[in-house]
Amino acid sequence: MAHSETKNPKGRYLATLSLAALGVVFGDIGTSPLYAFREALSAENGLQVTPESVFGVLSLIFWSLILVVSVKYLVLVLRADNHGEGGILALTALVIPKSVKRGSRGYILLLLGLFGTALLYGDGIITPAISVLSAVEGLEFAAPQLHPFVVPITLVILVVLFLFQHKGTSKVGAVFGPITLLWFLSLAALGINQILKAPSVLLAINPYYAVKFFVQNGFHGFLVLGSVFLVVTGGEALYADMGHFGRKPIRLTWFALVLPALLLNYWGQGALLLRHPETIDNPFYRMLPPSLLIPMLFLATAATVIASQALISGAFSLSLQAVQLGYAPRLEIEHTSADEYGQVYLPSINWLLMIACIVLVLYFRSSSNLAAAYGIAVTLTMLITTILFFFLARNHWHWPLALNLSVCIPLLLIDLSFLGANLFKVFEGGWFPLLVAGMVFLLLTTWKRGREMVALRLREGTLPLSTFMQTLEENSPNRVPGTGVFMFRDPDATPPALLTNLKFNHVLHEKVVILVADMTHTPRVPNARRVTVKSLGNGFFSVVLRYGFVEDVDVPKALRRIVRDDLEFRSEDTTFFLGRETLLSTPRPGMQRWREQLFVMMYRNARHAAAFFHLPPERVVEIGVQLEL
């Protein structure tokens, strides 16, 4: 849905958006009660299940949800919208200047934003695995003999989930909100039932218990932060999905329903442990009466599938943004909704995520083991978000330095504390998201640098357009009917495909268009600014098409909107000429040879330009050129 529609929703429309946001935005953080509290008080952290430990962990959970999610994301970071879009890549595009020099502060911030983007792919892999696995583990309480089937059932659910991705979120989104609403109401009801049996647990709101917990447990208390952080994973999704719903429905849904339901459930689990410490093996399912175990198991599984769907859709949207901004090769992209931006399906990303999730489940085999891998990627992403927010507030909002530091330093200290605690998980599984992030970061930076080198090599042998136009006046070739469209990156240079075509065929079309598809650092470009046409004389025209980084690049559609007496695009007499570069890795200065070879492999496997730009295949002519990197 367009951002203009979601900017200030009211009444029934606000309620509809808020219900839809429940499933898409809050699915990840909403399934944390399945495992987060259990992991914080697990024996691996060196804790005994005592009233002091229960109160201390509950206090840490409460203040983490308040400070990290409510204050940092809901109050502050949601203000940082890039023309309605959110997420770390959109924030990076907002912070860095339009032209960035290597080694500058803007370039360092760009690398930070790209690394934060890469980290989210690790999160996108772990979330489906740990969420679905933790839900299915409830089978062990219904029938202990089903324990050997937990992993196979989890794998079946994940495979089915990925197989249905091509249908699009919009196809099943209508049921997301109601199911997630039922899930949060169930969380609250379960919590209230237990709180009534031990109401003293509400005293955990006092930060005194958190401080006392650290004093009593020392280093072990610090390590617990790594598990406490599990309650705020999904906070980044609140920001990333702002473009779909707007900040008002997200804030309303969080404060009116999600936050109270989460707190009530965590307090309920704490109340149960105060009375029955032995239920620490799975306090969430232990809260349930036997008659509700099976229904809650199905509801939990549905909720985790929805949470997984949100992360998978987020990976698709993130990949689309990376492609449009020039940090990833062209991928096959299917738009699954004609009405909503960001509703896309990328087959290659989908299958990679599915394989990675299957490997994760088979390797770790339980949600407790997976919890060790979960957290470090998200903590680093949140830390990078805080740093980028500081520069945004300072350079774009012009906050006074004292105000900026007083806001960002406490947030930075919280992020660093969570990161420090999670670093001890690296060898227990935290290496996995770091490995994924490192690989994705390498691919993003290699592609960006490689494209810069290709542009440089093309410019080295490119004739200035003004010079070509002068020679054309002196020696005009034969002209044939129709329109020839030559796509190139530089509007002031002569496309190599144009020179090659003229050299071998000795003719030009009656109308020649030099077309530039310009990807901007804004999410969307209004139709009024989409096309710029400039007549160059002698039947030549310069056309610049501008697109945002969440938009579909449909060149013929944009050209058909041009209304001029001297230029008209008819599909039957328009031919598109594309340059097809053959790249060779050489010792010339640029990148290391192995990175050049990696870039060449990525380039060869990129989606065909004609398909990416929606050009009619029967009207496309490719002209090859060989480049040495």
C-alpha positions as CSV (number, residue, x, y, z in Angstrom):
1,M,0.0,0.0,0.0
2,A,1.3,3.4,-0.8
3,H,2.9,5.4,1.9
4,S,0.6,8.4,1.2
5,E,-2.3,6.2,2.3
6,T,-0.6,5.1,5.6
7,K,0.9,8.5,6.6
8,N,-1.9,9.4,9.0
9,P,-4.6,6.7,9.1
10,K,-7.7,7.1,11.2
11,G,-10.7,5.2,12.4
12,R,-11.5,1.9,10.7
13,Y,-8.6,2.2,8.4
14,L,-6.2,2.6,11.3
15,A,-7.7,-0.5,13.0
16,T,-7.3,-2.5,9.7
17,L,-3.7,-1.5,9.3
18,S,-3.0,-2.2,13.0
19,L,-4.5,-5.7,12.7
20,A,-2.4,-6.4,9.5
21,A,0.7,-5.1,11.2
22,L,0.2,-7.6,14.0
23,G,1.1,-10.6,11.8
24,V,3.8,-9.0,9.6
25,V,5.6,-6.7,12.1
26,F,5.3,-8.4,15.5
27,G,5.4,-12.1,14.6
28,D,9.1,-12.5,15.5
29,I,9.1,-10.7,18.8
30,G,5.7,-12.2,19.6
31,T,7.1,-15.8,19.6
32,S,10.0,-15.1,21.9
33,P,8.1,-16.2,25.0
34,L,8.3,-19.7,23.7
35,Y,12.0,-19.9,24.5
36,A,13.5,-16.6,25.8
37,F,12.6,-16.8,29.5
38,R,13.6,-20.5,29.6
39,E,17.0,-19.8,28.1
40,A,17.7,-16.9,30.5
41,L,17.3,-19.1,33.6
42,S,18.9,-22.2,32.1
43,A,21.6,-24.1,33.9
44,E,24.1,-23.3,31.1
45,N,24.1,-19.7,32.5
46,G,25.1,-21.0,35.9
47,L,21.9,-19.9,37.6
48,Q,19.7,-21.6,40.2
49,V,15.9,-21.1,39.8
50,T,15.5,-19.1,43.0
51,P,13.1,-16.2,43.6
52,E,16.0,-13.8,43.4
53,S,17.0,-15.1,40.0
54,V,13.4,-15.0,38.8
55,F,12.8,-11.4,39.9
56,G,16.2,-10.3,38.5
57,V,15.6,-11.8,35.0
58,L,12.0,-10.5,34.9
59,S,13.3,-7.0,35.7
60,L,15.9,-7.3,33.0
61,I,13.2,-8.4,30.5
62,F,10.9,-5.6,31.5
63,W,13.5,-2.8,31.1
64,S,14.9,-4.3,27.9
65,L,11.5,-4.2,26.3
66,I,11.0,-0.6,27.5
67,L,14.4,0.8,26.7
68,V,15.3,-1.1,23.5
69,V,12.0,-1.6,21.8
70,S,9.7,1.1,23.2
71,V,12.1,4.0,23.6
72,K,14.8,3.3,21.0
73,Y,12.7,1.9,18.1
74,L,9.1,3.0,18.7
75,V,9.9,6.5,19.9
76,L,13.2,7.4,18.3
77,V,14.2,5.3,15.3
78,L,10.7,5.2,13.7
79,R,11.1,8.9,13.2
80,A,14.0,8.2,10.8
81,D,11.9,7.4,7.7
82,N,13.4,7.6,4.2
83,H,10.3,8.9,2.3
84,G,8.2,6.5,4.3
85,E,10.5,3.5,4.1
86,G,12.4,2.0,7.1
87,G,15.1,-0.6,7.7
88,I,18.9,-0.3,8.0
89,L,19.5,-0.1,4.3
90,A,17.0,2.7,3.9
91,L,18.6,4.4,6.9
92,T,22.0,4.1,5.4
93,A,20.8,5.6,2.1
94,L,19.4,8.5,4.2
95,V,22.6,9.1,6.2
96,I,25.3,8.9,3.5
97,P,25.8,11.7,1.0
98,K,24.9,11.2,-2.7
99,S,28.5,10.9,-3.7
100,V,30.8,8.9,-1.4
101,K,34.6,8.8,-1.7
102,R,36.4,5.7,-0.6
103,G,38.0,6.2,2.9
104,S,35.7,9.1,3.8
105,R,33.4,9.1,6.9
106,G,30.4,8.6,4.6
107,Y,32.1,5.5,3.1
108,I,32.7,4.0,6.5
109,L,29.0,4.6,7.4
110,L,28.1,3.0,4.1
111,L,30.2,-0.1,4.9
112,L,28.5,-0.2,8.4
113,G,25.1,-0.1,6.8
114,L,26.0,-2.8,4.4
115,F,27.3,-5.0,7.2
116,G,24.1,-4.5,9.1
117,T,22.2,-5.5,6.1
118,A,24.3,-8.6,5.7
119,L,23.7,-9.5,9.4
120,L,19.9,-9.5,8.8
121,Y,20.3,-12.4,6.4
122,G,21.7,-14.4,9.3
123,D,18.7,-13.4,11.4
124,G,16.4,-14.3,8.5
125,I,17.8,-17.8,8.5
126,I,17.8,-18.5,12.2
127,T,14.3,-17.1,13.0
128,P,12.3,-19.6,11.0
129,A,14.4,-22.5,12.4
130,I,14.2,-21.6,16.1
131,S,10.6,-20.3,16.0
132,V,9.1,-23.4,14.4
133,L,11.3,-25.8,16.3
134,S,10.4,-24.2,19.7
135,A,6.7,-24.5,18.8
136,V,6.9,-28.2,17.7
137,E,8.8,-29.1,20.8
138,G,5.5,-28.8,22.6
139,L,4.7,-32.2,21.2
140,E,7.0,-33.7,23.9
141,F,4.6,-32.5,26.6
142,A,1.6,-33.9,24.9
143,A,3.2,-37.2,24.2
144,P,6.9,-37.8,25.2
145,Q,7.2,-40.7,22.8
146,L,6.9,-38.2,19.9
147,H,10.3,-36.7,20.8
148,P,12.1,-38.4,17.8
149,F,9.5,-36.8,15.4
150,V,10.1,-33.1,16.5
151,V,12.9,-32.5,14.0
152,P,11.2,-34.2,11.0
153,I,7.9,-32.4,11.7
154,T,9.8,-29.1,11.9
155,L,11.5,-29.8,8.6
156,V,8.2,-30.6,6.9
157,I,6.7,-27.3,8.1
158,L,9.7,-25.3,7.0
159,V,9.7,-26.9,3.5
160,V,6.0,-26.3,3.0
161,L,6.5,-22.7,4.2
162,F,9.2,-22.1,1.6
163,L,7.3,-23.9,-1.2
164,F,4.3,-21.6,-0.7
165,Q,6.4,-18.4,-0.9
166,H,5.7,-17.9,-4.6
167,K,2.0,-17.4,-3.7
168,G,3.0,-14.1,-2.1
169,T,2.3,-12.7,1.4
170,S,-0.8,-10.9,0.1
171,K,-2.5,-14.3,-0.6
172,V,-2.4,-15.4,3.0
173,G,-2.0,-12.0,4.7
174,A,-5.7,-11.8,5.4
175,V,-5.5,-14.5,8.1
176,F,-2.1,-13.3,9.6
177,G,-3.6,-10.5,11.7
178,P,-6.5,-12.5,13.3
179,I,-4.3,-15.5,14.1
180,T,-1.6,-13.3,15.7
181,L,-4.3,-11.3,17.6
182,L,-5.5,-14.6,19.0
183,W,-1.9,-15.5,19.9
184,F,-1.3,-12.3,21.8
185,L,-4.6,-12.6,23.6
186,S,-3.6,-16.1,24.6
187,L,-0.2,-15.0,25.8
188,A,-1.9,-12.4,28.0
189,A,-4.6,-14.9,29.3
190,L,-2.0,-17.5,30.2
191,G,0.1,-14.9,32.0
192,I,-2.8,-13.4,34.0
193,N,-3.9,-16.9,35.1
194,Q,-0.4,-17.5,36.7
195,I,0.0,-14.0,38.0
196,L,-3.2,-14.3,40.1
197,K,-1.6,-17.3,41.9
198,A,1.6,-15.3,42.7
199,P,0.9,-11.6,42.3
200,S,4.2,-10.6,44.0
201,V,5.9,-11.3,40.7
202,L,4.7,-7.8,39.5
203,L,7.3,-6.3,41.8
204,A,9.9,-7.2,39.2
205,I,9.1,-3.9,37.5
206,N,11.4,-2.3,40.0
207,P,14.9,-2.0,38.5
208,Y,16.3,-2.7,42.0
209,Y,16.0,-6.4,41.2
210,A,18.0,-6.1,38.0
211,V,20.8,-4.3,39.8
212,K,20.7,-6.8,42.7
213,F,20.8,-9.7,40.2
214,F,24.1,-8.4,38.7
215,V,25.6,-7.8,42.2
216,Q,24.7,-11.3,43.4
217,N,25.7,-13.2,40.2
218,G,28.6,-11.1,38.8
219,F,30.0,-12.5,35.6
220,H,27.2,-15.1,35.3
221,G,24.7,-12.3,35.6
222,F,26.3,-10.5,32.7
223,L,26.2,-13.7,30.6
224,V,22.5,-13.9,31.2
225,L,22.1,-10.7,29.1
226,G,22.8,-12.9,26.0
227,S,19.6,-14.8,26.7
228,V,17.6,-11.9,27.9
229,F,18.3,-10.2,24.5
230,L,16.1,-12.9,22.9
231,V,13.0,-11.0,24.2
232,V,13.8,-8.0,21.9
233,T,14.8,-9.9,18.8
234,G,12.4,-8.7,16.1
235,G,12.8,-5.0,17.2
236,E,14.5,-4.3,13.9
237,A,11.5,-5.6,12.1
238,L,9.4,-2.8,13.6
239,Y,11.5,-0.3,11.7
240,A,12.0,-2.3,8.5
241,D,8.2,-2.8,8.0
242,M,7.4,0.9,8.5
243,G,7.0,1.4,4.8
244,H,4.1,-1.1,4.7
245,F,2.0,0.3,7.6
246,G,3.4,3.6,8.7
247,R,4.6,4.5,12.2
248,K,1.2,5.2,13.8
249,P,-0.3,1.7,13.4
250,I,2.9,0.1,14.6
251,R,3.1,2.3,17.7
252,L,-0.6,1.9,18.5
253,T,-0.4,-1.9,18.2
254,W,2.8,-2.2,20.3
255,F,1.6,-0.1,23.2
256,A,-2.0,-1.2,23.2
257,L,-1.6,-4.9,22.8
258,V,1.8,-6.4,22.0
259,L,3.9,-5.0,24.9
260,P,1.2,-5.7,27.6
261,A,0.7,-9.3,26.3
262,L,4.4,-10.0,26.3
263,L,5.0,-8.6,29.8
264,L,2.0,-10.5,31.2
265,N,3.2,-13.8,29.7
266,Y,6.8,-13.3,31.0
267,W,5.5,-12.4,34.4
268,G,3.2,-15.4,34.2
269,Q,6.1,-17.7,33.5
270,G,8.0,-16.1,36.4
271,A,5.0,-16.6,38.7
272,L,4.9,-20.3,37.7
273,L,8.6,-20.7,38.5
274,L,8.2,-19.1,41.9
275,R,5.8,-21.8,42.8
276,H,7.2,-24.7,40.8
277,P,10.9,-24.2,40.0
278,E,11.0,-27.7,38.4
279,T,9.0,-26.4,35.4
280,I,12.1,-24.5,34.1
281,D,12.4,-27.2,31.3
282,N,9.7,-25.3,29.4
283,P,7.7,-22.8,31.5
284,F,5.6,-21.7,28.5
285,Y,4.0,-25.0,27.9
286,R,4.0,-25.9,31.6
287,M,1.6,-22.9,32.2
288,L,-1.1,-24.7,30.1
289,P,-3.8,-27.0,31.5
290,P,-3.6,-30.4,29.8
291,S,-6.8,-29.8,27.8
292,L,-5.3,-26.7,26.1
293,L,-2.0,-28.2,25.3
294,I,-2.8,-29.5,21.8
295,P,-4.8,-26.3,20.7
296,M,-2.0,-24.1,22.0
297,L,0.5,-26.3,20.1
298,F,-1.3,-25.6,16.8
299,L,-1.7,-21.9,17.6
300,A,2.0,-21.6,18.5
301,T,3.0,-23.4,15.3
302,A,0.8,-21.0,13.3
303,A,2.3,-18.0,15.1
304,T,5.8,-19.2,14.4
305,V,5.1,-19.8,10.8
306,I,3.7,-16.3,10.5
307,A,6.8,-14.9,12.3
308,S,9.0,-16.9,9.9
309,Q,7.0,-15.5,6.9
310,A,7.7,-12.0,8.1
311,L,11.4,-12.6,8.2
312,I,11.5,-14.3,4.8
313,S,9.5,-11.5,3.2
314,G,11.9,-9.1,4.8
315,A,14.8,-10.9,3.2
316,F,13.1,-10.6,-0.2
317,S,12.5,-6.9,0.3
318,L,16.1,-6.3,1.5
319,S,17.4,-8.2,-1.6
320,L,15.3,-6.1,-3.9
321,Q,16.6,-2.9,-2.3
322,A,20.2,-4.2,-2.6
323,V,19.7,-4.9,-6.3
324,Q,18.1,-1.5,-7.0
325,L,20.9,0.4,-5.2
326,G,23.6,-1.5,-7.1
327,Y,24.9,-3.7,-4.3
328,A,23.7,-7.0,-5.7
329,P,23.5,-8.5,-9.2
330,R,20.2,-8.5,-11.0
331,L,18.0,-11.3,-9.6
332,E,14.7,-12.8,-10.8
333,I,12.0,-10.8,-9.0
334,E,8.3,-11.6,-9.1
335,H,5.9,-9.0,-7.8
336,T,3.2,-10.9,-5.9
337,S,0.9,-8.0,-5.4
338,A,-0.2,-5.2,-7.7
339,D,-1.2,-3.0,-4.8
340,E,1.6,-3.3,-2.2
341,Y,5.2,-2.2,-2.5
342,G,7.7,-4.7,-1.2
343,Q,5.5,-7.7,-1.8
344,V,8.0,-9.6,-3.9
345,Y,9.3,-13.2,-4.4
346,L,12.9,-13.9,-5.3
347,P,13.2,-17.7,-6.1
348,S,17.0,-17.8,-5.7
349,I,16.9,-16.2,-2.2
350,N,14.0,-18.4,-1.2
351,W,15.8,-21.7,-2.0
352,L,19.0,-20.5,-0.3
353,L,17.1,-19.6,2.8
354,M,15.3,-23.0,2.8
355,I,18.5,-25.0,2.4
356,A,20.1,-23.0,5.2
357,C,17.2,-23.5,7.6
358,I,17.1,-27.2,6.9
359,V,20.9,-27.4,7.6
360,L,20.4,-25.4,10.8
361,V,17.7,-27.6,12.2
362,L,19.6,-30.8,11.4
363,Y,22.8,-29.4,12.9
364,F,21.4,-27.9,16.2
365,R,18.4,-30.2,16.6
366,S,16.8,-28.2,19.4
367,S,15.7,-24.6,20.1
368,S,18.0,-24.4,23.1
369,N,21.0,-25.2,21.0
370,L,19.8,-22.8,18.3
371,A,19.4,-20.0,21.0
372,A,23.2,-20.0,21.3
373,A,23.4,-19.0,17.6
374,Y,20.6,-16.4,17.9
375,G,21.3,-12.9,19.1
376,I,24.7,-11.9,18.0
377,A,23.6,-10.9,14.5
378,V,20.7,-8.8,15.8
379,T,22.8,-7.1,18.5
380,L,25.3,-6.0,15.9
381,T,22.5,-4.7,13.7
382,M,21.0,-2.8,16.5
383,L,24.4,-1.3,17.4
384,I,24.9,-0.2,13.8
385,T,21.4,1.3,13.8
386,T,22.3,3.4,16.9
387,I,25.5,4.7,15.2
388,L,23.7,5.6,12.0
389,F,20.9,7.2,14.0
390,F,23.5,9.4,15.8
391,F,24.8,10.8,12.5
392,L,21.3,11.2,11.1
393,A,20.2,13.3,14.2
394,R,23.4,15.3,14.1
395,N,23.8,16.0,10.4
396,H,20.2,16.0,9.1
397,W,18.0,16.8,12.1
398,H,20.7,19.2,13.5
399,W,20.2,18.1,17.1
400,P,22.5,19.9,19.5
401,L,25.5,17.7,20.4
402,A,24.6,17.5,24.1
403,L,21.1,16.3,23.3
404,N,22.4,13.8,20.7
405,L,25.0,12.4,23.1
406,S,22.5,12.2,26.0
407,V,20.2,10.1,23.9
408,C,22.6,7.9,21.9
409,I,25.3,7.1,24.6
410,P,22.8,5.3,26.9
411,L,21.5,3.4,23.9
412,L,25.0,2.6,22.7
413,L,25.9,1.3,26.2
414,I,22.9,-1.0,26.2
415,D,23.8,-2.3,22.7
416,L,27.4,-2.9,23.7
417,S,26.3,-4.7,26.9
418,F,24.1,-7.1,24.9
419,L,26.8,-7.5,22.3
420,G,29.4,-8.3,24.9
421,A,27.2,-11.0,26.5
422,N,26.4,-12.5,23.1
423,L,30.1,-12.7,22.1
424,F,30.5,-15.6,24.5
425,K,28.1,-17.5,22.3
426,V,30.3,-17.3,19.3
427,F,31.8,-20.8,19.7
428,E,28.5,-22.3,20.7
429,G,26.8,-21.4,17.5
430,G,27.1,-17.6,17.2
431,W,29.7,-18.2,14.5
432,F,26.9,-19.2,12.0
433,P,25.2,-15.8,11.6
434,L,28.6,-14.1,11.6
435,L,29.7,-16.5,8.8
436,V,26.6,-15.8,6.8
437,A,27.0,-12.0,7.3
438,G,30.6,-12.1,6.3
439,M,29.8,-14.0,3.1
440,V,26.9,-11.6,2.2
441,F,29.0,-8.6,3.0
442,L,31.8,-9.9,0.8
443,L,29.3,-10.4,-2.1
444,L,27.7,-6.9,-1.6
445,T,31.0,-5.0,-1.5
446,T,32.5,-7.1,-4.3
447,W,29.6,-6.5,-6.6
448,K,29.6,-2.7,-5.9
449,R,33.3,-2.4,-6.4
450,G,33.2,-4.6,-9.5
451,R,30.4,-2.4,-11.1
452,E,32.5,0.7,-10.4
453,M,35.5,-0.9,-12.2
454,V,33.3,-1.9,-15.2
455,A,32.0,1.7,-15.4
456,L,35.6,3.0,-15.2
457,R,36.8,0.6,-18.0
458,L,33.8,1.6,-20.2
459,R,34.5,5.3,-19.7
460,E,38.1,4.8,-20.7
461,G,37.1,3.9,-24.2
462,T,33.9,5.9,-24.5
463,L,33.5,8.8,-26.9
464,P,31.9,12.0,-25.4
465,L,28.3,12.4,-26.7
466,S,29.0,16.0,-27.8
467,T,31.9,14.8,-30.0
468,F,29.9,12.1,-31.6
469,M,27.1,14.5,-32.4
470,Q,29.6,16.8,-34.1
471,T,31.0,14.0,-36.3
472,L,27.4,13.0,-37.1
473,E,26.7,16.4,-38.6
474,E,29.8,16.2,-40.7
475,N,29.1,12.7,-42.0
476,S,25.5,11.6,-41.6
477,P,24.8,7.9,-42.2
478,N,21.7,6.4,-43.7
479,R,18.6,6.5,-41.5
480,V,16.0,3.7,-41.3
481,P,12.4,4.0,-40.0
482,G,11.7,3.3,-36.4
483,T,13.2,4.2,-33.0
484,G,16.5,2.8,-31.6
485,V,16.8,2.9,-27.8
486,F,20.4,2.5,-26.5
487,M,20.6,1.9,-22.8
488,F,23.7,3.2,-21.0
489,R,24.8,4.5,-17.6
490,D,26.2,7.9,-18.6
491,P,23.9,10.4,-20.3
492,D,26.9,12.4,-21.5
493,A,28.7,9.5,-23.2
494,T,28.1,7.7,-26.4
495,P,26.9,4.1,-25.7
496,P,29.5,1.6,-27.0
497,A,26.6,-0.4,-28.5
498,L,25.6,2.6,-30.6
499,L,29.2,3.0,-32.0
500,T,29.5,-0.7,-32.7
501,N,26.1,-0.8,-34.4
502,L,27.0,2.2,-36.6
503,K,30.4,0.7,-37.4
504,F,29.2,-2.6,-38.7
505,N,25.7,-1.7,-40.0
506,H,26.4,1.8,-41.3
507,V,22.8,2.9,-40.5
508,L,20.9,4.7,-37.7
509,H,17.3,4.7,-36.8
510,E,15.2,7.7,-37.7
511,K,14.9,8.4,-34.0
512,V,17.7,7.5,-31.6
513,V,17.2,7.5,-27.9
514,I,20.0,7.3,-25.3
515,L,18.3,6.0,-22.2
516,V,19.6,6.1,-18.6
517,A,17.8,4.2,-15.9
518,D,18.8,6.1,-12.7
519,M,18.3,4.4,-9.3
520,T,17.8,7.0,-6.6
521,H,18.5,6.7,-2.9
522,T,14.8,7.4,-2.2
523,P,12.3,4.5,-2.0
524,R,10.0,5.8,-4.7
525,V,9.9,8.5,-7.3
526,P,6.7,10.4,-8.1
527,N,5.4,9.9,-11.6
528,A,5.8,13.6,-12.2
529,R,9.6,13.2,-11.8
530,R,9.9,9.8,-13.4
531,V,10.9,10.9,-17.0
532,T,13.1,13.6,-18.3
533,V,13.4,14.0,-22.1
534,K,15.9,16.3,-23.8
535,S,16.1,16.7,-27.6
536,L,19.7,16.7,-28.8
537,G,18.9,17.5,-32.5
538,N,19.3,15.4,-35.6
539,G,16.7,12.9,-34.4
540,F,18.6,12.2,-31.1
541,F,17.0,12.3,-27.7
542,S,18.3,11.8,-24.1
543,V,15.9,10.1,-21.8
544,V,16.5,9.7,-18.1
545,L,14.1,7.4,-16.1
546,R,14.3,7.6,-12.3
547,Y,13.3,4.8,-10.0
548,G,13.3,4.3,-6.2
549,F,15.0,1.4,-4.6
550,V,11.7,-0.4,-3.8
551,E,10.2,0.0,-7.3
552,D,9.9,-2.3,-10.2
553,V,11.9,-1.1,-13.2
554,D,9.6,-1.3,-16.2
555,V,11.2,0.6,-19.0
556,P,8.5,0.1,-21.8
557,K,5.8,1.2,-19.4
558,A,7.6,4.4,-18.6
559,L,8.4,5.2,-22.2
560,R,4.8,4.7,-23.2
561,R,3.9,7.6,-20.9
562,I,6.0,10.1,-22.9
563,V,3.7,12.4,-24.8
564,R,5.6,14.5,-27.4
565,D,5.0,15.5,-30.9
566,D,8.6,14.6,-32.0
567,L,8.9,11.4,-30.0
568,E,6.5,8.5,-29.7
569,F,7.2,4.9,-28.7
570,R,5.3,2.2,-30.5
571,S,6.2,-1.3,-29.6
572,E,6.2,-2.5,-33.2
573,D,8.9,-0.1,-34.4
574,T,11.0,0.3,-31.3
575,T,14.3,-1.7,-31.0
576,F,16.3,-1.8,-27.7
577,F,20.1,-2.1,-28.0
578,L,22.0,-3.5,-25.0
579,G,25.7,-3.8,-24.4
580,R,26.8,-7.2,-23.2
581,E,30.2,-7.0,-21.5
582,T,32.5,-10.1,-21.4
583,L,34.7,-9.6,-18.4
584,L,38.2,-10.8,-18.0
585,S,40.1,-10.9,-14.8
586,T,43.6,-9.3,-15.3
587,P,46.5,-8.1,-13.1
588,R,45.5,-4.5,-13.7
589,P,44.9,-2.4,-10.5
590,G,41.4,-2.7,-9.0
591,M,40.6,-5.6,-6.8
592,Q,42.4,-8.7,-5.7
593,R,42.4,-11.4,-8.5
594,W,40.2,-13.7,-6.4
595,R,37.6,-11.0,-5.9
596,E,37.7,-10.1,-9.6
597,Q,37.0,-13.8,-10.4
598,L,34.2,-13.8,-7.8
599,F,32.7,-10.7,-9.5
600,V,33.0,-12.2,-12.9
601,M,31.1,-15.3,-11.7
602,M,28.4,-13.2,-10.2
603,Y,28.2,-11.1,-13.3
604,R,27.8,-14.2,-15.5
605,N,25.0,-15.5,-13.3
606,A,23.1,-12.2,-13.0
607,R,19.6,-12.0,-14.4
608,H,19.5,-10.9,-18.1
609,A,19.1,-7.1,-18.4
610,A,16.3,-7.4,-20.9
611,A,14.2,-9.4,-18.4
612,F,15.1,-7.1,-15.5
613,F,14.0,-4.0,-17.4
614,H,10.9,-5.8,-18.8
615,L,12.0,-5.3,-22.4
616,P,10.2,-7.4,-25.1
617,P,12.7,-10.1,-26.0
618,E,11.8,-10.0,-29.7
619,R,12.7,-6.3,-29.8
620,V,16.1,-6.6,-28.1
621,V,19.5,-6.6,-29.9
622,E,22.6,-7.3,-27.8
623,I,26.1,-6.1,-28.9
624,G,29.0,-7.6,-27.1
625,V,32.2,-5.8,-25.8
626,Q,35.2,-7.3,-24.0
627,L,36.5,-5.6,-20.9
628,E,39.6,-6.3,-18.9
629,L,39.2,-5.7,-15.2
